[in-house]
């Protein structure tokens, strides 16, 4: 067993969180601008 899958899942989770927060910021900006 190697630690690569766990590391990859952690990186993927962090990237997903960043994308989610970024998308929420964009949606909030669109609502504020409209």
HELIX and SHEET records of a PDB file:
HELIX    1   1 UNK A    4  UNK A   33  1                                  30    
END                                                                             
